[in-house]
């Protein structure tokens, strides 16, 4: 940067909010003007923890898979224009990778349109990219289409909207600040202009960092603790379950993963009519703390053999926690990293709300598919859910310094 350049950047405007906090914001317009002037002439003060957290873009895996869940998310799918071809697709991935790396480091978007999140730091921003089946046809790369990207089977409870499903390219944006997340989404959309058209886009959210006295498993819009049995990076078979191994097929997917997306609307009015005891029986866990009905705490293993005083199972045969347990699905497991959504209210007054379900696995045919088949045939929770959109994407491994995401596919 030229030493005389006084144009604002996210990093030069970071400190004022962290130092002044709510008191500074209460000063209104005059305080804001003073803060900006001070930030331009002096070294910025430290950000609050939420704003200062930075996730690296480059690495073995793409960000946004094992990254702790953020408070805000945008999911978007794009279709390549008819004459884009492999060359323009590669140029788009270069632009996207450059933009993601800059924004995740707390800098402005390379296209110069930054401004939405000038006062914030990186805020745990992640931008993740994936390829749908159509991408390979449009780029002439069908010979490199992974077998694991075969279309998902239809399930009896599906009521899928094709306009909000699938897509050639997929982008997942997550951040702990809403403006940072929105800026990344807009930058990605601008980069795609002329090469890919937006097919669908959805917004999600979770509890904000620091909203609880200690880190806790998130709750979904049914009020249930959701994600207790997720595979953990500390487990010895975590990488085997979530990521394509070195030497895996195809080679360009090494260290990558497959993302299953489902828009799942929750019938919240019907759910809220149930008694607490009935809700807990459907899930198989206590609502207050997520502990299994067989006893213990949230992290206690579910005792499927436990009986109540009357001889009936403590965890019902069709309880969600029993149906989804890896032990009852041949060991099938996936890393669920989902976001809640609320898109207003339907004509009948019911909330159009639920879960933007995202599941990561080394192979969806051994991860998501067997579990969903089991849910489809006998899960008590299914009566309160509607699967309205679906997609599957191949998410390649992370980009090294100087590379872009998908380079091994597009230039291999």
N, C-alpha and C positions, 0 to 999 in steps of 0.2 A: 504494500500500500504506500502511496506517496505520502511523505512526512507532513505535507500540507493538507492532505485530504481530511475533511471534517465530516464526511458522510457517516451516518450512524450504522453500526452493525449490531447484531445480537450480543456479541461479547462486550462491546463498549458500553452497552446500556444495561448490563446485567445487575450491577451491584446495588442500585438505589433501592429497589424494593426489598432486597435482602437486609439492608441496613436499616431502612426506615420502617419497614413492615406496614401494618395497617395504619399506624399513626401518620406516616408519610402520605398514604393514599387519602387520608381524611382531609388533607390540605386542599384537595380539589385542583382546579386548573392552575392556580399560581404555583402550588407545590410541584405539580408535574413539570411545569416549564423550568423551574429551578433545578429539578432533578436532572432533566435532560442536559441542561447547560453544564452542570457539574460533571456529568458522566462524560461529556465530550472533552473536558479540560483536565480531568483528573483520572487517576487509575481507579477502576471500578472496585467497589467493595465486594465482599464475598456474597455469593448467592445463598439462599436458603437451601437446605439439603435436597429438597424435591427438585429444584431447578438445576442444581449443579451436577446431578448424576448423569454420566455419559456412558453410553453403550457403544463399543467399537463396531464400525461397519465391516471392516476386513477381519477375516478369520476362517477357521476350518468350517464352521457352520454359519449359515446366515443368522443375523440377529432376529429376535422376535419369536424364537422357538422355545428356548430354555430361559429367555429373559423373564424376570418376574412380571406378572401381569400388571399392566398400566391401567390408569383410570379412564382413559379415552382411547377409542379405536375407530378407524375407518377401514372398511373392506370394500374393494372395488375390483371389478373384472372389465377387461377391455377386449375388443375384437380387432384384429389387424384389418386395415382397409384392403380392398381386393387386390390392389397392385403393389402392396408393401414389399413382399418378398423377403428373402433371407437377409439381404444387405441392409435394408431399412430397419428390419427388426433388430439386427445387431447394433445399429446406430442408436436405436431407442434404448436398448439395454445399457449401452455406454452412458447415455444421458441420464437415465434413471439412477445408475450406480453412482455417477459423479454427484448428482443432486442429493441422493440419500447420504453419501459420505459427508458432504458439506453440512447438511442440516443436522445430522446426528452428532457432529462435532461442535454444534452450537453456532455455526457460521450462517451467513445468508445463503439463499438459493443462488446458484451460479448464473441464472438467467437475469439477475438483477431486480427481480420483482419482490424481493423480501420486504417485509414491513409489518406483517400481521403479528409476528411474535418477537418484535424487537426488544421487549423488556425481559424476555425469558432466556434461560439457559437451555441446555440440551433436553432437560426434563425426561430423561430415560427414553428419548425418541428412538424407535426402531422402524425400519422400512424393509419389508420382506417381499420377494418376487417369486412367482411360480408360473408354470406353463400348463395349459389345458390341452386336450387332445387336438383341438382345432389348430393350435399353433403349428404343429408338425406338418399338417397338410398344407397350410398356407405358406410355409417356408420351404417346402420340398424336403422335409427331414423325416418323412414317415419311416424310413429305414432305421431311425434312431429312437422311435417311439417306445417307451418302456412298457413291458407287459403289465406291470403293476398299475398302469394308467388306463386299464380296461374300464369301460363304463360300469358304474356301480349298479348292482341289481335293483329291480323295483321292489319296494316293500309295500305290504298291504295298507299301511297307514299313510302312505305318501299322498299328498295333494299338491304336487309340485307345479310352480309357475315357471314355464320355460324362459320367460323374459328375465327372471331373476335368478337363473341357474346357469352353470357352466361358464364358458368364456375362454378365449385364447390365452389371455394373460391375466394374472391375479396379483394384486398388491394389497398387503396388509400393513397398515400404519397403526402404531401404538405410541402413546406418550402420557406422561402424568400431568400435562398441561393441555387444556383444550385448544388453545390458540396455536401452540406448537404443532399439535396433531393436524389441525386444519391447514396450516401453512404447508406442511409436507404433502397433504392430499392435493392441494391446489398446484403445487410445484410439479407433482407427478402428472397431473392432468395436462398442464401446459406443455410439459415435455412430450406428451403423446400426440399433440396436435399434428394432424396431417399423416400420421402413421397408424394410429389406433383410435377407435371410437369407444367411448364409455358404453358398456353393456348394462351394468348395474352397479349400484353403490349403496352401502348400508353403514349406519353409525352405531357404535356400541359404547358401553361404559361399564365401569366397575367401581367399587369403593375406592376413594382416594387414599393415597399413601398417608399414613399418620392419623387416619380417622379413628383407629382403635388404639387402646392402650398398649397393645403388643401385636406383632404380626399374627394374622389369623387367616385361615382358609376363607375364601370369599363365600358370599351367599348369593343365590340366584333370586329371581323375582318372586318365587314361591316362598322365600324366606328360609330355604334349606341351605345348610352348609354343603358346598358343592366342590368336589375335587380332592377329598380326603385320600382316596385310594390311587391317586395319580402316581405313575412311576416317578421315582426320585433320582436325580443325577448321581446320588451317592450309592445307588444300588448297582451291583456288578453287571447286571444285564441291561442297564438303561440304554446305552448306545445301541445295543443289539436290537432292542425293541423299537427305538425311535429313528435311528439313522441308517442309511444304506452303508454297508461296511466297505472298507478298502478292498478293491478288487471286485466289488459288486457289479451287477449288470443293470443298465448299461454303465460304462465307465464314467460318463460325464455326470452321473448321479452320485458318485462317491461322496460320502459325508453329507448327502442331501437327505430329504425326507418327503413324505407324501402327506399333503394336507387335505383332509375331508372337511368340507364346509356344509353346514345345514342351517337354514333359518327355521327355528322351531318356535312357533307361537304357543304360548301357554294360555290355557283357558282359566285365567286367574279368577274370574267371578265364580265359576264352578268350584275351583279349588278352595276359595275362601269360605264357601258354604260348608265345607267339611269340618268336623270337630278336630281339635288338636290330636286326639288319640287316633282318629282315622287317617289324618295326614301322616302321622308317624308310622302307622302300619303300612301305608302305601310305599313309603320310602325305606323303612326298616331302620331308621335312626331317630334319635330324639331331636326335636327341632331346636331346643334351647342351646345345645352344645355339640350336636353332631355325633354323639356317642351311639354305637349300635344298640338296638333293643335287646341284644343278648348280654349287655352289661359292659362296664368299663368306661373309658374316655374316648374322645374322637378317634385317636390313633390306635385304639385296641382292635385287634383283628376280630372280625365278625365270627361268632361261634354259630355255625349253621346247624349244629346238633342240639343247641340249647332248647330246653322245653320249659314252658310255664307250669304253674301249679296244676292246671287242668289237663296237662299233657300235650297241649297244642304247641307248635313251634314258636319260639320267641320271635323269630324273623319269619314272616309268612312266606309261603312257597313262591308267590308272585311279587314279593317285595322287590323294589328296584335294586336295592343293594345286593340281594341274592342273585337276581338275574344277570347283573352286570359283573359279578365277581369273576376274576380270571380263572379261579379254580373250577367254575362251572362252565367255562367257555374254552376249554383246552389250553389255558394259559394265555389266551388272546389279551393283549393290552395295548393301550394307546395313551399318549400324553394329551389330555384335554386342556385346551387353553382358550376358553370361551369368553364372550362378552355379552352382557345383557343389552336389550334394545327396547325402546318405546317409541313407536311411530304414531302417537296420537290415539284416537278412539274410533272404533268401527261404527257403522250405522246403527247397530243395536246398543251402543253405549259401552260395549266391552272394550278394554284396553287392547290395542294392537301391540302387544309386548311379549317378550320372551327371551330366547337365547340365540345369539349368533354362535353356534356350536362350531368350534374348530378343533380337530383332532389330528395329531401328528403321529406317524408310524413309519417303520421301515418298509412295510408292505400292507396296503389297505385290505388285501385279500385275506390276510391272516390277523389283521388288527380290527378295523372298523366293521367289516362285513359280517364275521361270525357273531360279534356282539349285537349288532343291529338286528340280525335274523332272530336271535334269541329274544330281544326286546319285542320284536314284531309279533312273536307268537305267544307271549304270556307275561307282559310287564304291567303291573297295576297302574303305573304312572302314565302309560300310553293313552289312557282315556282322557287325560287332561292336556295332551300335546297334539299339535298339528305340524307336520313337517311340510313346509311350504316352498322351500328352495333348496337346491343341492348342487354341489360341484366337487370335483376332484382335481388337484393340481400336483404336478411334479415340481418340487422346490429344490433346485440344485444346491450343492455345497456352497460355502461362502467364497467370496472373491479375495484373492491375495492382493497386496499392494500393487497397483498398476494394472490390475485386471478388472473386468466387469462381470457381474452375475450372468451365468449362462455362456460364458466365453468358450468353454470346452465343448459345448453343444454346437454353438453357431460357427466356430472356427476350427473344430476338430476334424 
